[in-house]
């Protein structure tokens, strides 16, 4: 095959067996790879009602046909499973070098089934597979585990692993690869932990065959030139990282503060990307084949929060910063570092702590439960809670269930700022209606990277939309969601889309795989993937009732700032969205739509 | 300091002591860094007449002010010492990640003095230094030594080391860093071996402070855009690597074949960059901050020559290919791999073997000396000789002295195609007069990267010159030599200069260091460095008599092909070159010139 390697590794951890299977070419063309193809396999192979942390769940590590090629930022792999946080289908996407190396090692995908009796790790080298004992790694941080697995396998191996949080099935544990890159959201690391699988190491000497080398070279050159020509990808992200958004989003009045009680943070400047660059940035780091290099290598010398690591990204900067009312950049960097080594999704981590802070300030929980006061703005307690969650120690054990379950336990789930039990990222949908609709309809719960409406609503890319307007937002959301499904499935980084559109991605895919399609068919492929995920969620028991938002976003107007007085007008947009999607009023895809998409 | 870290590490291996010294800012501004500043230090600190392999020689590992920044391909460091091959000043330049990490570890330079009693390696981490015992590493390949040093220090450490060839002081042993990148020429690895220093490992959390961040960002963006816009840097080098030159240089009739007896190789197509891409290329690899990615990861599956490594580059492809009459790409890749792990300069290795092949075919040496027949075109014996040189086994011990000393031993030094005893690279100066003059005048003996005249004479960059013409070549050579001295000293890769000129490099340097100079002063700085190297060589005992070429290039016309009938018309160019340089007829810089350059 071209672009795709053409092989899937299937590992049964219960039996300690593995086999290599051929990738179904027609299925690959229909679902591209990565998120799309991984979701199709999960959909076909598991009962959507399974307990996500039982051995009946599966975990698919999937690359796309562009992963490992020289296309721009083509180093992505995805972890697809049923989420223990949301109960929905989960697909978490990560960069670094692991994904490319997985293909070099001979496989487009690794399907992980069952549950090992004791801790193990997987080593894949050029088509050969070993399941190795990993008792000595259990409980170790992601950095320790990565180093040890490399020592035991090959100095050039690339490792994806879980930390203590994954070992202990924290519901928002992530998978960390290459020490600093995360398949972050929805608890994919907890599923890995539930299978007693500590790590997957890959190493290979293989290469990727392209359908049309010359066309691919042209597409790549064109892609790189457009990335160089675009100010976001050539200036903003390389210079300030994703946290360049802090000041922009704060100035737009949608920078959620103190668990979304406010939307302008008085301490934004102190935690901005500019401040990171000024105070703690050591240098950039780029993922495989990436010309952008948004990764931040930072060093904090303040002994209290001393660390040398990567990040914080915009999201973690916000979640452990503004959302917790913390304006101490050193502490945020430390919290981010802890998420990295413990294997925690920093968004859910920060927002869950923020939720608990609100419960504390409202007197719903007390120092007795927490073990200490838990006020907004307390940098020390924030850092300590991150650590406690990772090890499920003390009150951290309650937080490790996520904000919804934690707040529900204390009788007030309404203070959990989540959709489908997954915590919000760093954009207040009340001041950006398209983003609000996006959160409500995202197939993995609240998420900004299922259809990044911030781009048109705030950044004006590809055109500037009025963020307060609801008109046409359903159509925009649908388009963004479908295109994002394509991007994820192809194996390139979503950040490409600041500079590249569907047309450019289509050129990459055609030249790499030889697939013949036009832009309409490409977008329909994205729509197919979106609908497949929807079908999974419906079969798992979710319904249109879950396509909603927290009370706060629907009924509590933003109290101050540029978006003052706004709530998400979901009622105005959701029916239109369903209609545009070809779904009935209950959000169920019609037979016609499924037939049109070849999903019947 | 800005751009520069401002610290030099001085290690006395005899005493086992080290100290950190301040970098002299005024000296740094006068000689930039890297090659320039390292040469100045060597010039000031050693007697140019010292035995290069004695403890009185020093080895300077030097980065430039741009090394480790986000300027294009800014990952270079240099090894400066007195060469055991040529007796001249040597400066070998390498990419990868070691140079950048050396600065992150806190030092612009490491000056290595004296000689350790037993094998040691150096570990530098954030300004702290350890000299560690290395008996267990002596005799190990560069790959084994690198892995072991990383295991013993830090998983993120970057290592520069020598292989068996350096341990045994093969006169053209190189230093290998990051397993696949080489400070290749002039035997800098033998000097390291003579000091009983197996490896230098560096690791750091430091960063580089820039004088003007915004100006630097602009310069970087401009540099990347010009690299994307240039077909050599955006297409030729990424797609086919440096070996894209094989067909071009062969078609120009200056592709030296069978030890320069001919200049067109009938097997060129079989060893071309296109064939590498087609047959053995697995993927590209880029050095630190490099948007070009000329590195080749290759895999040979033919069991006889099985290997997985990087390269061959154009030079090694040619030296172990055409120059030895070998058209077996698998064997060349294997030979190149052996150079990599044994720590050998592949140019001198191949050309020395080719010289011995000619001696053999002329009956000057026999199977008795060699242990087997040594004919041109015999791929097996070529590969075996590479191995034998690396370990100084059998006839390899004679070859390990380099072609000149080896051929002289058998009474026929005229068959050594070398200048100042250093072997030629892959362009026949007879068919490219400017290159011919360049070889004769290069400060480190025959070398293509002291003033890459192939660019105008063959590739037409920045303008196309008639390669057979001698007129104006002296001026071109001088300009290219001076500019190259600037590029090397700054710490960026020479390949930038396909797309960037002095003006762009000046912008990098001004923004990084805050130095105030115009283009004229920048070029004068290059000239200063060139003249300093010249002074070193003159003091070491070399004279204008050494500014010459092998008999073959001066008096044996090229027998066939596009350059048929040509010899290097050195007499026509050398006096003009001396004059343009402000040197007297004996090639000695005049007092006026030295005063003008601030070298009196």
Interface residues (C-beta under 8 A of the other chain):
Chain A: X68 X70 X104 X146 X147 X150 X151 X155 X205 X206 X207 X208 X217 X221 X224 X225 X228 X229 X234 X235 X238 X239 X281 X282 X283 X284 X291 X293 X299 X308
Chain B: X68 X70 X104 X146 X147 X150 X151 X155 X205 X206 X207 X208 X217 X221 X224 X225 X228 X229 X234 X235 X238 X239 X281 X282 X283 X284 X291 X293 X299 X308
